[in-house]
Amino acid sequence: MNKNVEQDIKEFLKNNYKSSRYHGRGAEYAAVLLASSLADFAEYGYVFISRHDSNSGAVVTFPNNHPIT
């Protein structure tokens, strides 16, 4: 996978996940979540954060505004 995409997904998670549910659960949990997100992107072409885990309270996707089917 492209290193820029990996960095972009890492930033997406950092900026959009509730901190208590991302880094608040420890570095190991955050690393597993990142690995899972990278695998999802490789398989499906997008990553999403549920409204329960999103700091905005809405579903967010990477890339932005990807339609979730």
C-alpha positions in Angstrom: 0.0 0.0 0.0 1.1 3.5 -0.8 2.8 5.2 2.3 0.9 8.4 1.7 -2.4 6.5 1.9 -1.3 4.8 5.1 -0.4 8.2 6.6 -3.7 9.7 5.4 -5.7 6.9 7.0 -3.7 7.3 10.2 -4.5 11.0 10.2 -8.2 10.3 9.4 -8.5 8.0 12.4 -6.6 10.4 14.7 -8.7 13.4 13.6 -12.1 11.7 13.6 -12.2 8.9 16.2 -13.3 9.8 19.7 -10.0 10.0 21.6 -11.3 7.8 24.4 -12.0 5.1 21.8 -8.8 5.3 19.9 -5.7 6.3 21.9 -7.6 6.2 25.1 -7.7 2.4 24.9 -3.9 2.2 24.6 -1.3 2.2 21.8 -1.8 -1.5 21.1 -5.5 -1.0 20.5 -4.8 2.0 18.2 -2.3 -0.1 16.2 -4.8 -2.9 15.7 -7.4 -0.4 14.7 -5.1 1.1 12.1 -4.1 -2.3 10.8 -7.8 -3.2 10.5 -8.6 0.0 8.7 -5.7 -0.4 6.2 -7.0 -4.0 5.5 -10.5 -2.6 4.9 -9.2 0.1 2.6 -7.2 -2.5 0.6 -10.3 -4.7 0.3 -13.1 -2.3 -0.1 -11.5 1.0 -1.1 -12.8 3.0 1.8 -12.8 3.2 5.6 -15.6 4.4 7.8 -16.1 5.3 11.4 -19.5 4.7 13.0 -21.5 7.5 14.5 -20.8 5.9 17.9 -17.0 6.1 17.5 -16.9 9.4 15.6 -16.1 12.6 17.4 -18.7 14.4 15.3 -21.5 11.9 16.1 -22.0 11.2 12.4 -20.6 8.4 10.2 -17.5 9.6 8.4 -15.6 8.0 5.6 -12.2 8.0 4.0 -12.0 9.1 1.3 -14.4 11.8 2.2 -18.0 11.4 1.3 -17.6 7.8 0.0 -21.1 6.3 -0.4 -21.5 3.4 2.0 -23.6 0.6 0.4 
